[in-house]
């Protein structure tokens, strides 16, 4: 660990693999010996990035019992939170001896000299480049100056030629404009005469139209007077009709009252009719049920009669068969008697 403002400030720390194992057990580290240097560098960079924030999360704390640079110091990587400060890593650094400080200063001096030589070469190269650019720029400036002079002379010649050409064209255009103006004046005069004659004709037509409108206005006034008299007559008829209408409305009102009474009576009659219709529907339903019952009874009776007829036919057949069997039995009995008598 060094300090750019103090070249004699130098702390060293050498950790062997055995020392790292002891450090790992003491502080509960989770990384291996091979990954420890890179992880430590990452922690340092994280502390540097957090230093720019208003409330840094990670801090590097260097503390010593005596003055820094002459006694051992302790470097802690601390994480801050609202509850407590957590120390992720704590390393004990030793101050360098005279030989190590001299070696460090020699290395710093060597680096500075190398940087000086490199800067000198870079400055020399930059100076040469700028000199070449200046020479090229001056040459280009002289060439552009010559081109500018040539352009000025060419422009003067072209301007003179264009001025003379423009003067001739302007004279020609003035003559053309004067001729066109004369033609326009003649056309305007002719159009004015035509417009005056047309205006006179239109005035005569408007005068005749005005006379016709005055005559029409007189006719309309006479019609208006007649219409006003007709309106007065119609107003008188309207008043008489209004009186008739009022009498008719009074009559309608009285008829409305009578109609309301009739409606109430009709409503009662409708209720009675609905009640009678309901009873009639009940009676009709009962009659239908009885008809269905009689129909089913008739069907059962017909089926019973058919079964009876079939049974009677079967009975007659059985009687015939019984008669035949009795005759057979009698004949057999006679034959048996004959046989018995024969044996006796």
C-alpha positions, 0 to 999 in steps of 0.5 A: 500500500502506497500514498501518492502524496508521501513517497516514503509511505509503504506497507507490505503484506505477504501471505503464504498458503499456510497463513491464508488457511489460518486467516480463512479459519479465523475470519470465515472466508469462503474463497480458496488461496488461488482466488483470494487475490482477485476477490480482494481486488474486486472488494477494493474496486467496489469500495472505490465505486461506493466512495462516490455515493452519499451513503457508501455501503462498502468502506476501506478503513486503515488504522494504526496504534501509532503514527502511520508509516512507522508502525503496523496497521490494520486494513478492514473492508467494512459493509455498513447497514442501518443495524451494524457494521460488518467486517468482511476482511481484516488484514494486518499490514507491516511498514516497509524497512529502509531497503524496501523503501529504497527499492520502491523509490528506485522503481518509482524513479525508473517508472518516472524516467521511462514515462519521461522518455516516452513523453519526450518521444511522443512530444517529438513525434507530435511536433514533427507531425504539426510541422509537416501539417503546417507546411502542407497547410501553407502550401495549400493556402498559397494554392488556394490564394492563386485559385482565388485570384484566378476566380476573381479575374474570371468573375470580373470578365463574366460580370462584364459580359453578363451586364452587357447582355442584361442591358440588351435583354432589358431594352428588348423587354421594355420594347415588348412591354410597351407594345403589349401595353398598347395592345392592352389599352386598345382591348380595354377601350373595346371592352369598355364600349361593349360593356356600356352597350350591354349595360344600356340594354340591361338598364332598359330590360330592368326598367321594363321589369320594374314596370311589370313588378309595379303592376303585379304589386298593385294586383297583389295589394287588391288580393291582400285587401280581399284576403283580409276581408275573407280572414275577418269573415273566417274569424267570425265563423271561427268564434261561432265554431269555438262556442259550438265546440265548448258546448260539444265539450261540455256534452262530451264531459257529461257523456264521459261521466255516464260512460264511466258509470257504464264502464263500472257496471260493465266491469262488474258484469264482466267479473260475473261473466268470467266467474260463470265461464270458469264454472262452465269450463269446470262442468265441461271438464267434468263432462269430458271426464265422464264421457271418457269414463263411459267410453272406456266402460263401453270398450271394456264391455265390448271386449268382455262380450267378444270374450264371452262369444269366444268362450261360448263358441269354445263351450259348444265345441267342447260339448260336441267333443264331450258328446262324441266321447260319451257316444264312444264310451257307450259303444265301448261299454256295449262291446265290453259287455258283449265280450264279457257275455261271450266269455261267460 
